[in-house]
Amino acid sequence: MRLVVSDVVRQRFPTYRAIAVDASGVRNGPSSGDSLGPLREAEARARRRLGDRPPSALPEIAAWRAAMSAFGCKPSRYACSAEALLKRVARGDELPAINHLVDLYNAISVAYGLPLGGEDVERVRGDVVLMPAVGDEEFDGGDPPAPGEIVWRDDLGVTCRAWNWRQGVRTRITETSTHAYFLIEAIEQEGASSLAQAAQELCARLDADHVETAELP
């Protein structure tokens, strides 16, 4: 399995950068103090950074909003995953406990203001490609994508709509997942400068037999 950025996306969004983290023999389980502690710490860290500003004022979030608009998705409806989390934090809400791994990657996403998602490798079929949707793809997380919408998809259908807005159900990381990949994304320079640090922090928190990172070509 490979993560592939299509030529169309590269040409339209030349500043896009991403780091993938592959974790095999990874151990997951229910949310616990080991995962909720970092999540609450990240919320506090994000609130200090935001102050009285909305998440959209952060340059890395503003750049994602511009990218969403560029392929026809209104950012007020299709917020990137990092903005969606930061909006909850800005309201004073605690982020929900999902499971150990999801809590950990949500903590890093909020702390750095970077979209970060994870998928169960065993549930993926073929390469996962970032590309414009045709509009007839299968998506088990809600309505199908609109033609031209940037999506991640494998051989069976869309795994994430509107770049990183909404993940599908089939490839989600569950408590029984043992092989997962995580993708940390940036669309402009300030976010890109934090990618390596965010990836390093994620790797340090994973309990796995083998972890490796790679920047998407």
MDAnalysis code that builds the backbone (N, CA, C; Angstrom):
import MDAnalysis as mda
import numpy as np

u = mda.Universe.empty(651, n_residues=217, atom_resindex=np.repeat(np.arange(217), 3), trajectory=True)
u.add_TopologyAttr("name", ["N", "CA", "C"] * 217)
u.add_TopologyAttr("resid", np.arange(1, 218))
u.add_TopologyAttr("resname", ["MET", "ARG", "LEU", "VAL", "VAL", "SER", "ASP", "VAL", "VAL", "ARG", "GLN", "ARG", "PHE", "PRO", "THR", "TYR", "ARG", "ALA", "ILE", "ALA", "VAL", "ASP", "ALA", "SER", "GLY", "VAL", "ARG", "ASN", "GLY", "PRO", "SER", "SER", "GLY", "ASP", "SER", "LEU", "GLY", "PRO", "LEU", "ARG", "GLU", "ALA", "GLU", "ALA", "ARG", "ALA", "ARG", "ARG", "ARG", "LEU", "GLY", "ASP", "ARG", "PRO", "PRO", "SER", "ALA", "LEU", "PRO", "GLU", "ILE", "ALA", "ALA", "TRP", "ARG", "ALA", "ALA", "MET", "SER", "ALA", "PHE", "GLY", "CYS", "LYS", "PRO", "SER", "ARG", "TYR", "ALA", "CYS", "SER", "ALA", "GLU", "ALA", "LEU", "LEU", "LYS", "ARG", "VAL", "ALA", "ARG", "GLY", "ASP", "GLU", "LEU", "PRO", "ALA", "ILE", "ASN", "HIS", "LEU", "VAL", "ASP", "LEU", "TYR", "ASN", "ALA", "ILE", "SER", "VAL", "ALA", "TYR", "GLY", "LEU", "PRO", "LEU", "GLY", "GLY", "GLU", "ASP", "VAL", "GLU", "ARG", "VAL", "ARG", "GLY", "ASP", "VAL", "VAL", "LEU", "MET", "PRO", "ALA", "VAL", "GLY", "ASP", "GLU", "GLU", "PHE", "ASP", "GLY", "GLY", "ASP", "PRO", "PRO", "ALA", "PRO", "GLY", "GLU", "ILE", "VAL", "TRP", "ARG", "ASP", "ASP", "LEU", "GLY", "VAL", "THR", "CYS", "ARG", "ALA", "TRP", "ASN", "TRP", "ARG", "GLN", "GLY", "VAL", "ARG", "THR", "ARG", "ILE", "THR", "GLU", "THR", "SER", "THR", "HIS", "ALA", "TYR", "PHE", "LEU", "ILE", "GLU", "ALA", "ILE", "GLU", "GLN", "GLU", "GLY", "ALA", "SER", "SER", "LEU", "ALA", "GLN", "ALA", "ALA", "GLN", "GLU", "LEU", "CYS", "ALA", "ARG", "LEU", "ASP", "ALA", "ASP", "HIS", "VAL", "GLU", "THR", "ALA", "GLU", "LEU", "PRO"])
u.atoms.positions = np.array([
    [0.828, -1.190, 0.000],
    [0.000, 0.000, 0.000],
    [0.867, 1.246, 0.000],
    [0.525, 2.208, -0.856],
    [1.235, 3.480, -0.902],
    [0.238, 4.621, -0.719],
    [0.744, 5.751, -0.224],
    [-0.011, 6.997, -0.226],
    [0.495, 7.821, -1.390],
    [-0.403, 8.203, -2.283],
    [-0.018, 8.843, -3.536],
    [-0.759, 10.168, -3.678],
    [-0.035, 11.224, -3.999],
    [-0.654, 12.519, -4.297],
    [-0.698, 12.657, -5.816],
    [-1.884, 12.806, -6.365],
    [-2.022, 12.867, -7.817],
    [-1.355, 14.123, -8.375],
    [-0.978, 14.052, -9.637],
    [-0.349, 15.193, -10.298],
    [-1.277, 16.401, -10.318],
    [-2.575, 16.150, -10.453],
    [-3.538, 17.256, -10.481],
    [-3.487, 18.032, -9.173],
    [-3.465, 17.328, -8.043],
    [-3.422, 17.990, -6.739],
    [-2.100, 18.711, -6.558],
    [-1.001, 18.078, -6.948],
    [0.310, 18.716, -6.822],
    [0.372, 20.019, -7.617],
    [-0.200, 20.020, -8.799],
    [-0.161, 21.209, -9.644],
    [-1.032, 22.330, -9.081],
    [-2.190, 21.959, -8.532],
    [-3.114, 22.979, -8.015],
    [-2.711, 23.486, -6.643],
    [-2.050, 22.628, -5.866],
    [-1.677, 22.988, -4.491],
    [-0.199, 22.658, -4.271],
    [0.692, 23.421, -4.905],
    [2.127, 23.073, -4.865],
    [2.768, 23.206, -3.485],
    [2.130, 23.911, -2.544],
    [2.720, 24.059, -1.212],
    [2.311, 22.938, -0.257],
    [1.499, 21.993, -0.732],
    [1.048, 20.900, 0.135],
    [2.223, 20.014, 0.539],
    [2.280, 19.718, 1.835],
    [3.288, 18.811, 2.372],
    [2.618, 17.874, 3.372],
    [3.140, 16.661, 3.498],
    [2.575, 15.712, 4.455],
    [3.645, 14.705, 4.869],
    [3.524, 14.233, 6.097],
    [4.379, 13.164, 6.609],
    [3.480, 12.022, 7.041],
    [3.820, 10.819, 6.587],
    [3.088, 9.619, 6.975],
    [3.886, 8.862, 8.027],
    [3.184, 8.320, 9.002],
    [3.781, 7.486, 10.051],
    [3.135, 6.115, 9.972],
    [3.940, 5.088, 9.745],
    [3.444, 3.714, 9.675],
    [3.819, 3.003, 10.966],
    [2.817, 2.432, 11.622],
    [3.051, 1.746, 12.902],
    [2.517, 0.326, 12.816],
    [3.390, -0.659, 12.825],
    [2.975, -2.060, 12.802],
    [3.162, -2.659, 14.194],
    [2.335, -3.641, 14.523],
    [2.352, -4.180, 15.871],
    [1.956, -3.121, 16.891],
    [1.095, -2.205, 16.485],
    [0.695, -1.120, 17.376],
    [-0.364, -1.631, 18.349],
    [-0.299, -1.132, 19.562],
    [-1.246, -1.555, 20.580],
    [-2.215, -0.418, 20.892],
    [-3.497, -0.747, 20.809],
    [-4.552, 0.212, 21.053],
    [-5.445, -0.303, 22.184],
    [-6.432, 0.450, 22.524],
    [-7.370, 0.040, 23.562],
    [-8.286, 1.188, 23.902],
    [-9.101, 1.040, 24.926],
    [-10.008, 2.125, 25.319],
    [-9.234, 3.354, 25.782],
    [-9.910, 4.498, 25.747],
    [-9.320, 5.716, 26.295],
    [-8.980, 5.507, 27.762],
    [-7.873, 6.107, 28.192],
    [-7.433, 5.975, 29.580],
    [-6.687, 7.246, 29.953],
    [-6.188, 7.274, 31.158],
    [-5.414, 8.428, 31.584],
    [-4.202, 8.666, 30.707],
    [-3.633, 7.591, 30.143],
    [-2.454, 7.721, 29.297],
    [-2.749, 8.437, 27.987],
    [-4.004, 8.412, 27.552],
    [-4.355, 9.111, 26.329],
    [-5.122, 10.399, 26.598],
    [-5.935, 10.402, 27.653],
    [-6.712, 11.601, 27.958],
    [-5.851, 12.703, 28.565],
    [-4.791, 12.319, 29.280],
    [-3.878, 13.331, 29.834],
    [-3.280, 14.200, 28.734],
    [-2.633, 13.591, 27.722],
    [-2.098, 14.392, 26.615],
    [-3.176, 15.188, 25.874],
    [-4.376, 14.634, 25.778],
    [-5.455, 15.341, 25.090],
    [-5.818, 16.624, 25.842],
    [-5.956, 16.543, 27.163],
    [-6.285, 17.737, 27.943],
    [-5.136, 18.746, 27.931],
    [-3.910, 18.249, 27.976],
    [-2.755, 19.152, 27.899],
    [-2.723, 19.891, 26.562],
    [-3.058, 19.186, 25.486],
    [-3.069, 19.805, 24.165],
    [-4.166, 20.855, 24.061],
    [-5.322, 20.589, 24.669],
    [-6.405, 21.579, 24.676],
    [-5.937, 22.870, 25.347],
    [-5.273, 22.732, 26.496],
    [-4.785, 23.912, 27.208],
    [-3.741, 24.652, 26.380],
    [-2.885, 23.910, 25.729],
    [-1.851, 24.502, 24.876],
    [-2.481, 25.282, 23.724],
    [-3.522, 24.712, 23.127],
    [-4.198, 25.381, 22.022],
    [-4.927, 26.628, 22.497],
    [-5.554, 26.565, 23.667],
    [-6.263, 27.748, 24.185],
    [-5.290, 28.893, 24.461],
    [-4.114, 28.579, 24.950],
    [-3.112, 29.628, 25.177],
    [-2.703, 30.275, 23.863],
    [-2.555, 29.462, 22.854],
    [-2.143, 30.001, 21.557],
    [-3.257, 30.827, 20.919],
    [-4.486, 30.350, 21.032],
    [-5.599, 31.060, 20.422],
    [-5.909, 32.374, 21.137],
    [-5.837, 32.380, 22.444],
    [-6.258, 33.568, 23.170],
    [-7.723, 33.853, 22.869],
    [-8.002, 35.065, 22.427],
    [-9.368, 35.448, 22.071],
    [-9.652, 35.272, 20.583],
    [-8.708, 34.730, 19.838],
    [-8.884, 34.606, 18.388],
    [-9.647, 33.337, 18.029],
    [-10.398, 33.356, 16.935],
    [-11.007, 32.125, 16.446],
    [-9.945, 31.280, 15.748],
    [-10.159, 29.973, 15.622],
    [-9.182, 29.129, 14.925],
    [-8.873, 29.608, 13.509],
    [-9.848, 30.197, 12.832],
    [-9.634, 30.657, 11.456],
    [-8.583, 31.751, 11.354],
    [-8.223, 32.378, 12.493],
    [-7.198, 33.415, 12.483],
    [-5.787, 32.843, 12.419],
    [-5.631, 31.565, 12.740],
    [-4.309, 30.939, 12.654],
    [-3.923, 30.788, 11.187],
    [-2.705, 31.126, 10.807],
    [-2.339, 31.078, 9.388],
    [-2.459, 29.700, 8.757],
    [-2.137, 28.651, 9.522],
    [-2.232, 27.309, 8.953],
    [-3.682, 26.903, 8.725],
    [-4.615, 27.402, 9.561],
    [-6.035, 27.110, 9.366],
    [-6.598, 27.963, 8.239],
    [-6.201, 29.233, 8.188],
    [-6.656, 30.113, 7.104],
    [-6.267, 29.554, 5.744],
    [-5.080, 28.943, 5.665],
    [-4.635, 28.370, 4.386],
    [-5.495, 27.181, 3.986],
    [-5.895, 26.358, 4.959],
    [-6.786, 25.237, 4.643],
    [-8.157, 25.730, 4.197],
    [-8.643, 26.797, 4.809],
    [-9.929, 27.352, 4.393],
    [-9.872, 27.834, 2.950],
    [-8.754, 28.440, 2.574],
    [-8.586, 28.891, 1.188],
    [-8.539, 27.709, 0.231],
    [-7.872, 26.638, 0.645],
    [-7.786, 25.452, -0.212],
    [-9.162, 24.816, -0.382],
    [-9.927, 24.708, 0.695],
    [-11.275, 24.149, 0.597],
    [-12.120, 24.959, -0.385],
    [-12.043, 26.268, -0.274],
    [-12.807, 27.131, -1.182],
    [-12.377, 26.932, -2.626],
    [-11.090, 26.686, -2.827],
    [-10.561, 26.567, -4.183],
    [-11.129, 25.377, -4.935],
    [-11.518, 24.298, -4.209],
    [-12.129, 23.173, -4.930],
    [-13.622, 23.053, -4.647],
    [-14.229, 24.168, -4.225],
    [-15.684, 24.239, -4.182],
    [-16.359, 23.821, -2.900],
    [-15.584, 23.638, -1.805],
    [-16.177, 23.277, -0.516],
    [-16.138, 24.493, 0.419],
    [-17.306, 24.986, 0.808],
    [-17.352, 26.140, 1.698],
    [-16.721, 25.789, 3.044],
    [-15.698, 26.538, 3.456],
    [-15.017, 26.188, 4.709],
    [-15.901, 26.326, 5.935],
    [-16.981, 27.104, 5.850],
    [-17.894, 27.194, 6.983],
    [-18.615, 25.873, 7.222],
    [-18.716, 25.048, 6.181],
    [-19.340, 23.729, 6.306],
    [-18.311, 22.620, 6.315],
    [-17.280, 22.755, 5.495],
    [-16.262, 21.718, 5.363],
    [-14.956, 22.202, 6.001],
    [-14.941, 22.298, 7.308],
    [-13.718, 22.711, 8.007],
    [-12.715, 21.569, 7.982],
    [-11.435, 21.898, 7.824],
    [-10.422, 20.846, 7.915],
    [-10.494, 20.233, 9.315],
    [-9.971, 19.034, 9.452],
    [-10.133, 18.298, 10.713],
    [-9.525, 19.052, 11.892],
    [-8.403, 19.748, 11.677],
    [-7.783, 20.488, 12.780],
    [-8.664, 21.643, 13.223],
    [-9.272, 22.350, 12.275],
    [-10.145, 23.457, 12.644],
    [-11.367, 22.955, 13.408],
    [-11.920, 21.830, 12.982],
    [-13.092, 21.283, 13.673],
    [-12.784, 20.996, 15.137],
    [-11.604, 20.441, 15.394],
    [-11.209, 20.173, 16.787],
    [-10.965, 21.477, 17.543],
    [-10.287, 22.416, 16.892],
    [-9.960, 23.672, 17.556],
    [-11.201, 24.498, 17.877],
    [-12.239, 24.386, 17.058],
    [-13.486, 25.093, 17.355],
    [-14.075, 24.617, 18.677],
    [-14.020, 23.315, 18.918],
    [-14.509, 22.785, 20.194],
    [-13.686, 23.322, 21.352],
    [-12.380, 23.314, 21.159],
    [-11.483, 23.798, 22.202],
    [-11.746, 25.278, 22.490],
    [-11.925, 26.072, 21.431],
    [-12.157, 27.509, 21.594],
    [-13.455, 27.787, 22.346],
    [-14.433, 26.889, 22.209],
    [-15.701, 27.042, 22.937],
    [-15.575, 26.634, 24.411],
    [-14.455, 26.034, 24.757],
    [-14.268, 25.564, 26.114],
    [-14.676, 24.126, 26.323],
    [-15.003, 23.423, 25.240],
    [-15.425, 22.029, 25.351],
    [-14.211, 21.107, 25.451],
    [-14.391, 19.985, 26.115],
    [-13.380, 18.929, 26.096],
    [-13.586, 18.073, 24.857],
    [-12.504, 17.659, 24.227],
    [-12.609, 16.775, 23.080],
    [-13.036, 15.389, 23.549],
    [-13.865, 14.712, 22.768],
    [-14.389, 13.416, 23.226],
    [-13.321, 12.334, 23.247],
    [-13.461, 11.408, 24.167],
    [-12.598, 10.227, 24.217],
    [-13.094, 9.228, 23.182],
    [-12.217, 8.750, 22.323],
    [-12.587, 7.786, 21.272],
    [-11.943, 6.429, 21.572],
    [-10.648, 6.377, 21.452],
    [-9.845, 5.244, 21.899],
    [-8.421, 5.753, 22.059],
    [-7.543, 4.912, 22.574],
    [-6.201, 5.365, 22.930],
    [-5.494, 6.045, 21.753],
    [-5.447, 5.403, 20.596],
    [-4.715, 5.953, 19.459],
    [-5.358, 7.216, 18.914],
    [-6.670, 7.219, 18.804],
    [-7.343, 8.404, 18.274],
    [-7.183, 9.587, 19.232],
    [-7.262, 9.334, 20.524],
    [-7.030, 10.408, 21.496],
    [-5.635, 11.003, 21.307],
    [-4.644, 10.138, 21.122],
    [-3.273, 10.619, 20.986],
    [-3.090, 11.451, 19.722],
    [-3.642, 10.983, 18.597],
    [-3.412, 11.787, 17.394],
    [-4.267, 13.046, 17.377],
    [-5.423, 13.032, 18.023],
    [-6.195, 14.270, 18.151],
    [-5.454, 15.288, 19.019],
    [-4.770, 14.805, 20.047],
    [-3.996, 15.707, 20.905],
    [-2.914, 16.419, 20.097],
    [-2.219, 15.695, 19.261],
    [-1.154, 16.305, 18.469],
    [-1.721, 17.238, 17.414],
    [-2.844, 16.870, 16.817],
    [-3.496, 17.736, 15.833],
    [-3.859, 19.077, 16.451],
    [-4.461, 19.048, 17.641],
    [-4.877, 20.279, 18.324],
    [-3.666, 21.104, 18.764],
    [-2.650, 20.438, 19.278],
    [-1.474, 21.144, 19.777],
    [-0.750, 21.900, 18.665],
    [-0.692, 21.322, 17.478],
    [0.052, 21.928, 16.374],
    [-0.837, 22.642, 15.359],
    [-2.144, 22.461, 15.447],
    [-3.032, 23.070, 14.457],
    [-2.895, 22.455, 13.082],
    [-2.575, 21.164, 13.052],
    [-2.367, 20.458, 11.786],
    [-3.380, 19.321, 11.651],
    [-3.986, 19.150, 10.486],
    [-4.833, 17.970, 10.276],
    [-4.012, 16.701, 10.444],
    [-4.540, 15.774, 11.235],
    [-3.849, 14.509, 11.478],
    [-4.924, 13.433, 11.608],
    [-4.839, 12.450, 10.750],
    [-5.796, 11.351, 10.783],
    [-5.088, 10.022, 10.773],
    [-5.827, 8.971, 11.067],
    [-5.247, 7.632, 11.068],
    [-6.199, 6.631, 10.450],
    [-5.624, 5.606, 9.825],
    [-6.419, 4.559, 9.171],
    [-5.840, 3.191, 9.524],
    [-6.714, 2.196, 9.545],
    [-6.324, 0.806, 9.769],
    [-5.825, 0.233, 8.440],
    [-4.541, -0.069, 8.374],
    [-3.935, -0.547, 7.125],
    [-4.612, -1.822, 6.634],
    [-5.010, -2.695, 7.552],
    [-5.601, -3.975, 7.159],
    [-6.959, -3.793, 6.465],
    [-7.564, -2.644, 6.609],
    [-8.874, -2.395, 6.001],
    [-8.773, -1.624, 4.684],
    [-7.568, -1.243, 4.330],
    [-7.327, -0.513, 3.083],
    [-7.096, -1.503, 1.957],
    [-7.570, -1.164, 0.774],
    [-7.375, -2.012, -0.400],
    [-6.689, -1.219, -1.495],
    [-5.465, -1.623, -1.816],
    [-4.706, -0.934, -2.846],
    [-4.096, 0.351, -2.335],
    [-3.595, 1.174, -3.248],
    [-3.008, 2.456, -2.872],
    [-4.102, 3.425, -2.452],
    [-3.723, 4.375, -1.618],
    [-4.631, 5.447, -1.208],
    [-4.167, 6.719, -1.904],
    [-5.040, 7.293, -2.710],
    [-4.658, 8.376, -3.612],
    [-5.425, 9.650, -3.263],
    [-4.708, 10.766, -3.232],
    [-5.324, 12.081, -3.062],
    [-5.603, 12.632, -4.452],
    [-6.882, 12.837, -4.761],
    [-7.257, 13.170, -6.133],
    [-8.635, 13.838, -6.159],
    [-8.985, 14.497, -7.272],
    [-10.341, 15.025, -7.406],
    [-11.330, 13.879, -7.600],
    [-12.464, 13.975, -6.940],
    [-13.499, 12.945, -7.069],
    [-14.196, 13.050, -8.422],
    [-14.614, 11.912, -8.928],
    [-15.458, 11.877, -10.118],
    [-16.894, 12.206, -9.734],
    [-17.311, 11.726, -8.582],
    [-18.649, 11.991, -8.076],
    [-19.498, 10.754, -7.911],
    [-18.977, 9.594, -8.366],
    [-19.743, 8.352, -8.224],
    [-19.063, 7.364, -7.281],
    [-18.094, 7.844, -6.505],
    [-17.353, 6.962, -5.608],
    [-18.209, 6.522, -4.411],
    [-17.899, 5.340, -3.905],
    [-18.528, 4.858, -2.686],
    [-17.935, 5.595, -1.492],
    [-18.803, 5.977, -0.541],
    [-18.341, 6.587, 0.707],
    [-19.308, 6.187, 1.808],
    [-18.785, 5.513, 2.837],
    [-19.664, 4.983, 3.877],
    [-19.781, 5.901, 5.095],
    [-19.363, 7.157, 4.943],
    [-19.440, 8.091, 6.059],
    [-20.477, 9.176, 5.873],
    [-21.363, 9.001, 4.868],
    [-22.385, 10.014, 4.607],
    [-22.591, 10.174, 3.113],
    [-22.965, 11.373, 2.699],
    [-23.202, 11.629, 1.282],
    [-21.926, 11.445, 0.483],
    [-22.038, 11.008, -0.780],
    [-20.839, 10.858, -1.614],
    [-20.248, 12.215, -1.955],
    [-18.976, 12.249, -2.361],
    [-18.345, 13.522, -2.701],
    [-18.914, 14.104, -3.985],
    [-18.779, 15.410, -4.110],
    [-19.180, 16.093, -5.342],
    [-18.054, 15.983, -6.364],
    [-18.378, 16.023, -7.654],
    [-17.323, 16.005, -8.667],
    [-16.326, 17.146, -8.445],
    [-15.050, 16.829, -8.516],
    [-14.008, 17.832, -8.335],
    [-13.550, 18.017, -6.904],
    [-14.287, 17.479, -5.937],
    [-13.890, 17.574, -4.530],
    [-12.614, 16.755, -4.316],
    [-11.651, 17.313, -3.609],
    [-10.412, 16.584, -3.338],
    [-10.670, 15.549, -2.244],
    [-10.349, 14.296, -2.541],
    [-10.613, 13.202, -1.606],
    [-9.412, 12.260, -1.549],
    [-9.355, 11.501, -0.454],
    [-8.478, 10.338, -0.381],
    [-9.325, 9.120, -0.710],
    [-8.838, 8.241, -1.589],
    [-9.599, 7.051, -1.930],
    [-8.675, 5.879, -2.205],
    [-9.185, 4.671, -1.925],
    [-8.470, 3.454, -2.288],
    [-9.272, 2.717, -3.351],
    [-8.983, 1.430, -3.546],
    [-9.660, 0.694, -4.616],
    [-11.152, 0.485, -4.355],
    [-11.575, 0.578, -3.099],
    [-12.977, 0.319, -2.770],
    [-13.820, 1.579, -2.652],
    [-13.195, 2.725, -2.529],
    [-13.975, 3.948, -2.414],
    [-13.231, 5.023, -1.648],
    [-13.948, 6.065, -1.306],
    [-13.366, 7.213, -0.613],
    [-13.149, 6.879, 0.861],
    [-11.950, 7.155, 1.348],
    [-11.646, 6.955, 2.767],
    [-11.773, 8.253, 3.558],
    [-11.671, 9.395, 2.884],
    [-11.845, 10.686, 3.563],
    [-12.326, 11.723, 2.552],
    [-13.410, 12.387, 2.869],
    [-13.982, 13.416, 2.000],
    [-13.362, 14.786, 2.270],
    [-13.446, 15.654, 1.235],
    [-12.980, 17.048, 1.338],
    [-11.599, 17.120, 1.986],
    [-10.676, 16.379, 1.385],
    [-9.269, 16.295, 1.790],
    [-9.141, 15.634, 3.155],
    [-9.497, 16.332, 4.216],
    [-9.391, 15.753, 5.560],
    [-10.573, 16.152, 6.434],
    [-11.713, 16.418, 5.789],
    [-12.898, 16.878, 6.532],
    [-13.612, 15.743, 7.261],
    [-13.959, 14.693, 6.530],
    [-14.728, 13.604, 7.151],
    [-14.196, 12.248, 6.718],
    [-13.839, 11.441, 7.699],
    [-13.322, 10.097, 7.465],
    [-14.474, 9.115, 7.266],
    [-14.234, 8.108, 6.440],
    [-15.201, 7.038, 6.281],
    [-15.140, 6.074, 7.453],
    [-16.051, 5.092, 7.440],
    [-16.150, 4.138, 8.541],
    [-15.219, 2.945, 8.337],
    [-15.126, 2.462, 7.112],
    [-14.455, 1.183, 6.833],
    [-13.023, 1.129, 7.346],
    [-12.257, 2.198, 7.191],
    [-10.825, 2.145, 7.506],
    [-10.467, 2.803, 8.838],
    [-11.467, 3.143, 9.621],
    [-11.174, 3.786, 10.902],
    [-10.365, 2.882, 11.831],
    [-9.540, 3.508, 12.655],
    [-8.798, 2.779, 13.674],
    [-9.734, 2.419, 14.820],
    [-9.760, 1.144, 15.159],
    [-10.579, 0.671, 16.267],
    [-9.670, 0.128, 17.372],
    [-10.274, -0.290, 18.454],
    [-9.489, -0.809, 19.577],
    [-8.758, -2.102, 19.228],
    [-9.174, -2.778, 18.167],
    [-8.524, -4.033, 17.777],
    [-7.492, -3.837, 16.661],
    [-7.313, -2.621, 16.172],
    [-6.347, -2.366, 15.093],
    [-4.922, -2.645, 15.573],
    [-4.132, -3.304, 14.716],
    [-2.745, -3.609, 15.067],
    [-1.736, -3.041, 14.059],
    [-2.221, -2.528, 12.931],
    [-1.341, -1.917, 11.934],
    [-2.060, -0.680, 11.408],
    [-1.464, 0.465, 11.621],
    [-2.123, 1.718, 11.257],
    [-1.136, 2.664, 10.588],
    [-1.684, 3.551, 9.771],
    [-0.861, 4.665, 9.302],
    [-1.538, 5.963, 9.723],
    [-0.707, 6.956, 9.964],
    [-1.168, 8.276, 10.371],
    [-0.623, 9.289, 9.373],
    [-1.417, 10.291, 9.051],
    [-1.003, 11.285, 8.064],
    [-1.155, 12.677, 8.663],
    [-0.044, 13.405, 8.693],
    [-0.022, 14.780, 9.195],
    [0.160, 15.691, 7.989],
    [-0.729, 16.687, 7.828],
    [-0.768, 17.475, 6.597],
    [-0.624, 18.968, 6.861],
    [-0.035, 19.659, 5.894],
    [0.075, 21.117, 5.926],
    [-0.100, 21.644, 4.515],
    [-0.646, 22.840, 4.408],
    [-0.907, 23.407, 3.089],
    [-0.147, 24.714, 2.874],
    [0.599, 25.164, 3.899],
    [1.406, 26.384, 3.736],
    [2.652, 26.278, 4.609],
    [3.542, 27.282, 4.489],
    [4.879, 27.163, 5.050],
    [4.885, 27.051, 6.565],
    [4.066, 27.836, 7.264],
    [4.109, 27.795, 8.728],
    [3.707, 26.417, 9.245],
    [2.667, 25.846, 8.651],
    [2.281, 24.504, 9.052],
    [3.339, 23.485, 8.682],
    [3.929, 23.629, 7.493],
    [4.936, 22.671, 7.033],
    [6.146, 22.647, 7.958],
    [6.474, 23.786, 8.547],
    [7.644, 23.844, 9.431],
    [7.434, 23.050, 10.714],
    [6.174, 22.732, 11.049],
    [5.873, 21.981, 12.271],
    [5.671, 20.492, 12.025],
    [5.659, 20.080, 10.766],
    [5.340, 18.686, 10.452],
    [6.286, 17.697, 11.120],
    [7.577, 17.925, 10.981],
    [8.550, 16.971, 11.513],
    [8.445, 16.858, 13.028],
    [8.244, 17.990, 13.715],
    [8.125, 17.961, 15.170],
    [6.867, 17.222, 15.596],
    [5.761, 17.453, 14.883],
    [4.517, 16.754, 15.205],
    [4.673, 15.252, 14.983],
    [5.327, 14.866, 13.878],
    [5.543, 13.450, 13.595],
    [6.424, 12.804, 14.663],
    [7.454, 13.523, 15.099],
    [8.342, 12.996, 16.133],
    [7.584, 12.776, 17.442],
    [6.716, 13.723, 17.788],
    [5.944, 13.578, 19.026],
    [4.975, 12.402, 18.931],
    [4.343, 12.243, 17.771],
    [3.439, 11.108, 17.592],
    [4.192, 9.789, 17.738],
    [5.324, 9.673, 17.078],
    [6.106, 8.435, 17.143],
    [6.509, 8.113, 18.580],
    [6.859, 9.126, 19.350],
    [7.290, 8.912, 20.725],
    [6.158, 8.384, 21.602],
    [4.923, 8.686, 21.224],
    [3.777, 8.287, 22.041],
    [3.195, 6.933, 21.634],
    [3.582, 6.422, 20.465],
    [3.008, 5.164, 19.992],
    [3.651, 3.968, 20.688],
    [2.822, 3.004, 21.047],
    [3.306, 1.734, 21.593],
    [3.191, 0.717, 20.460],
    [4.297, 0.480, 19.751],
    [4.266, -0.366, 18.561],
    [5.583, -1.100, 18.413],
    [5.553, -2.214, 17.657],
    [6.775, -2.984, 17.412],
    [7.692, -2.274, 16.430],
    [7.105, -1.577, 15.472],
    [7.918, -0.905, 14.459],
    [7.201, 0.355, 13.988],
    [7.935, 1.452, 13.960],
    [7.386, 2.728, 13.512],
    [8.362, 3.359, 12.536],
    [7.851, 3.826, 11.416],
    [8.704, 4.563, 10.484],
    [7.922, 5.725, 9.883],
    [8.653, 6.742, 9.477],
    [8.029, 7.934, 8.904],
    [8.576, 8.180, 7.504],
    [7.767, 8.847, 6.703],
    [8.198, 9.219, 5.361],
    [7.417, 10.442, 4.925],
    [8.109, 11.379, 4.280],
    [7.421, 12.527, 3.692],
    [6.839, 12.101, 2.360],
    [5.607, 12.488, 2.102],
    [4.987, 12.133, 0.835],
    [5.731, 12.800, -0.307],
    [6.070, 12.037, -1.346],
    [6.809, 12.620, -2.479],
    [5.912, 13.579, -3.264],
])
